[in-house]
Amino acid sequence: MLARHIPADRPAGRCSLAHDDTTRGRSVLRRFAVACVSLLLVLGVVAAAPATAGDGVLRIATEGAYPPFNFRNEAGELTGFDVDFARALCDTMNTRCELQAEPWDSIIAGLLEQRYDAIVASMSVTEARKQKVAFTDKYYSTPMRFVARRGAFTSSDQLQGGVLGAQAETTSYAFLTNGDPYGARVHAFATMEEAYAGLLAGEVDAVLTDSLVAWDFLKSDAGQPFSFVGDPIYTDTEIAIAVRKEDEALRRRFNKAIALLIIDGTYQRINQKYFPFSIY
């Protein structure tokens, strides 16, 4: 195969595998192949081969309705901390990625059905979710907080027996409904944007959510009449990337990329774009 690209009148003595000594040529080819494989192994290229779709694209799902972590801007484009972080991960892994928005209540199902390869959507690591998917190392941490109209309550104890809201299929909703800690009626909202709308309309007395998401709402114009109520609730506070359990190589690649983004300062720059304090 190599010889057919070499002119027949090519002079002898040039650096070529196409010469009369076929035995020597085959030996050189074998040594060349062994050297290439050894180099790839040393560089970790073989072990780090991306677990991507057949077209070589790594598909990542996010929700697109959870500001400031993932949402659509005025142009309808996905943006937010999760989105910037996912794109930085892909750059670090030297992998072409596509981000897509998926409803929160079916986002794990979509991963298991192989509609995408990973979830970067501020997903808390829980024991229940670990039964279905594998998680990377954390990429940020946050407790939950109640948000209510300013001055209406002085402590979370006063929420007993009230009407509380949370986004469905979240750790906040699970906390309110497992064991009924507040003896309250719990209203499930499809998105946090709808939960805030319910709070503004007086449909619920308070909403429970990720404290960083609540912080973003409270500093907005719509959030000015509201404030945190009670102490932070520390349960399932680590946020990580979800992949299928069989994609261990991809999980390891993400872990390495997370560490590299922290080491080179990229993570801190993304953090500061959305928060004036560290969320790691």
VOGU-3710 file (C-alpha; in Angstrom, 3 decimals, decimal comma):
1> mlarhipadr> 0,000/0,000/0,000  2,801/2,407/0,814  4,805/1,524/-2,299  2,096/2,460/-4,794  2,444/6,152/-3,861  6,176/6,185/-4,594  7,311/6,892/-8,175  8,887/3,915/-9,898  12,027/5,923/-10,763  12,583/7,076/-7,187
11> pagrcslahd> 16,333/6,810/-6,502  17,642/4,229/-4,083  19,049/5,305/-0,775  16,157/7,653/0,175  14,290/7,114/3,462  11,613/4,727/2,204  9,950/1,454/3,149  9,522/0,636/-0,522  12,760/-1,089/-1,409  13,842/-4,538/-2,490
21> dttrgrsvlr> 14,521/-5,813/1,016  10,897/-6,686/1,874  11,899/-8,493/5,058  13,627/-5,394/6,340  10,627/-3,258/5,296  8,210/-5,440/7,232  10,468/-5,312/10,263  10,544/-1,517/10,136  6,754/-1,432/9,826  6,370/-3,696/12,826
31> rfavacvsll> 8,735/-1,557/14,909  6,919/1,575/13,790  3,524/0,131/14,770  4,778/-1,005/18,170  6,304/2,411/18,820  3,034/4,176/17,920  0,958/1,964/20,188  3,448/2,428/23,032  3,355/6,197/22,611  -0,449/6,247/22,671
41> lvlgvvaaap> -0,483/4,196/25,842  2,058/6,459/27,515  0,024/9,549/26,631  -3,175/7,930/27,850  -4,910/8,444/24,522  -6,264/4,933/24,322  -7,580/4,973/27,877  -9,059/8,436/27,401  -10,927/7,741/24,184  -14,205/9,638/24,486
51> atagdgvlri> -17,433/7,771/25,052  -19,382/9,705/22,442  -22,119/9,153/19,921  -21,313/7,563/16,586  -20,628/10,981/15,064  -17,960/11,713/17,676  -20,034/14,310/19,523  -20,421/14,240/23,321  -24,024/15,170/24,063  -24,742/16,911/27,361
61> ategayppfn> -28,181/17,608/28,811  -29,144/20,473/31,099  -32,553/21,767/32,152  -32,544/25,311/30,836  -34,943/26,613/33,502  -32,811/26,880/36,655  -31,136/30,303/36,756  -28,375/31,234/37,324  -27,100/27,708/36,634  -28,915/26,893/33,419
71> frneageltg> -31,465/28,996/31,572  -32,187/30,600/28,210  -31,119/34,179/27,559  -33,136/36,734/25,613  -31,889/35,211/22,358  -33,156/31,787/23,429  -29,632/30,409/23,904  -28,673/28,119/26,756  -26,448/29,891/29,271  -25,584/29,922/32,971
81> fdvdfaralc> -22,964/28,451/35,280  -23,679/24,828/34,298  -23,528/25,672/30,601  -20,269/27,632/30,833  -18,789/24,900/33,017  -19,834/22,142/30,594  -18,278/23,973/27,652  -15,054/24,502/29,593  -14,958/20,787/30,404  -15,314/19,938/26,725
91> dtmntrcelq> -12,509/22,337/25,782  -10,259/20,764/28,420  -11,102/17,255/27,180  -10,557/18,410/23,578  -13,980/17,004/22,721  -16,733/18,390/20,512  -19,909/18,740/22,564  -23,541/19,616/22,020  -25,739/20,915/24,834  -29,477/20,348/24,849
101> aepwdsiiag> -32,318/21,305/27,181  -34,357/18,515/28,759  -37,264/18,657/31,239  -36,049/17,997/34,763  -38,591/15,279/35,525  -37,346/13,096/32,650  -33,676/14,071/32,482  -32,331/10,863/34,071  -34,622/8,730/31,914  -33,212/10,430/28,817
111> lleqrydaiv> -29,665/9,602/29,925  -30,525/5,942/30,469  -32,258/5,847/27,073  -28,981/7,122/25,555  -30,475/10,326/24,159  -27,356/12,034/25,549  -24,152/11,045/27,330  -24,075/13,171/30,488  -26,139/15,523/32,637  -24,681/18,857/33,758
121> asmsvteark> -27,720/20,402/35,427  -26,942/21,142/39,087  -27,982/17,628/40,102  -27,520/16,718/43,762  -25,849/13,419/44,547  -28,364/11,250/46,401  -28,483/7,579/47,295  -31,647/7,115/45,245  -30,047/8,616/42,133  -26,887/6,559/42,626
131> qkvaftdkyy> -29,016/3,463/42,130  -29,630/4,634/38,544  -26,574/6,641/37,445  -22,924/7,217/38,297  -21,679/10,588/39,534  -18,407/12,408/39,059  -16,626/14,287/41,784  -18,598/17,325/42,950  -18,296/20,588/41,060  -20,039/22,723/43,648
141> stpmrfvarr> -21,844/22,491/47,001  -24,920/24,206/48,354  -27,420/23,781/51,194  -31,171/24,333/50,831  -32,976/27,444/52,134  -36,563/28,599/52,537  -37,570/31,822/50,787  -40,640/33,751/51,986  -42,050/37,264/51,948  -39,853/39,554/53,998
151> gaftssdqlq> -41,097/39,911/57,600  -43,830/37,286/57,288  -41,857/34,692/59,264  -38,960/34,980/61,688  -38,044/31,272/61,710  -38,750/28,140/59,724  -40,705/26,757/62,694  -43,452/29,230/61,842  -43,924/27,461/58,517  -45,479/24,500/60,317
161> ggvlgaqaet> -48,883/23,650/58,876  -48,563/26,140/56,037  -48,361/25,738/52,263  -44,854/25,163/50,989  -43,556/24,936/47,448  -40,642/23,166/45,755  -39,666/22,012/42,299  -40,881/18,476/41,626  -38,333/15,633/41,513  -35,749/17,625/43,479
171> tsyafltngd> -34,050/17,064/46,817  -36,050/20,029/48,173  -39,335/18,363/47,281  -38,140/15,030/48,671  -37,140/16,715/51,933  -40,599/18,270/52,361  -42,537/15,138/51,475  -40,455/12,389/53,119  -41,622/12,197/56,712  -43,621/15,441/56,473
181> pygarvhafa> -41,187/17,480/58,665  -43,349/20,626/58,632  -46,828/19,124/58,596  -47,453/21,348/55,597  -49,281/21,021/52,336  -46,594/20,791/49,659  -47,128/22,169/46,171  -44,900/20,729/43,430  -43,907/23,065/40,602  -42,505/21,922/37,263
191> tmeeayagll> -39,692/24,513/37,331  -38,206/26,969/39,812  -39,459/29,822/37,639  -43,004/28,555/38,244  -42,251/28,159/41,966  -41,195/31,807/42,197  -44,314/32,835/40,292  -46,401/30,890/42,817  -44,604/32,641/45,664  -45,219/36,051/44,083
201> agevdavltd> -48,893/35,210/43,589  -49,312/34,061/47,187  -50,095/30,468/46,247  -47,526/29,251/48,781  -46,155/30,682/52,016  -42,549/29,797/51,176  -40,489/27,802/48,709  -37,564/25,543/49,510  -34,699/25,456/47,042  -30,954/25,460/46,489
211> slvawdflks> -29,614/28,463/48,398  -27,522/29,652/45,427  -30,536/29,577/43,123  -32,522/31,459/45,779  -29,710/34,009/46,137  -29,953/34,793/42,425  -33,726/35,300/42,739  -33,441/37,475/45,857  -31,060/39,931/44,196  -33,422/40,365/41,228
221> dagqpfsfvg> -36,132/43,047/41,074  -38,850/40,405/41,506  -37,112/39,014/44,584  -36,785/42,276/46,518  -39,895/41,701/48,714  -38,547/38,306/49,815  -35,768/36,948/52,025  -34,323/33,749/53,457  -36,165/32,201/56,389  -34,517/29,886/58,904
231> dpiytdteia> -31,136/28,197/58,886  -29,526/26,422/55,894  -30,512/22,771/55,541  -27,482/20,599/54,895  -28,578/17,436/53,105  -27,434/16,132/49,706  -25,379/19,294/49,208  -22,862/18,007/46,632  -23,587/18,733/42,982  -22,022/16,516/40,304
241> iavrkedeal> -22,233/15,335/36,704  -24,327/12,232/36,034  -23,334/9,565/33,481  -24,480/6,031/32,800  -22,936/3,460/35,139  -21,264/1,624/32,273  -19,476/4,809/31,121  -16,728/4,652/33,744  -14,074/5,907/31,318  -16,144/9,015/30,634
251> rrrfnkaial> -16,700/9,575/34,356  -12,933/9,475/34,928  -12,317/11,903/32,074  -14,803/14,336/33,601  -13,109/14,016/37,009  -9,731/14,819/35,490  -11,171/17,790/33,599  -12,872/19,153/36,741  -9,543/19,037/38,580  -7,706/20,729/35,703
261> liidgtyqri> -10,275/23,565/35,521  -9,778/24,224/39,222  -5,985/24,100/38,944  -5,729/26,456/35,955  -8,181/29,012/37,373  -10,932/28,533/34,775  -13,387/27,279/37,397  -12,804/30,353/39,560  -13,402/32,679/36,596  -16,727/30,990/35,818
271> nqkyfpfsiy> -17,643/31,091/39,523  -16,954/34,828/39,737  -19,071/35,500/36,657  -22,174/34,386/38,568  -21,318/34,667/42,294  -19,142/37,058/44,313  -18,141/34,162/46,596  -16,821/30,630/46,114  -19,462/27,943/45,599  -17,012/25,024/45,583
//
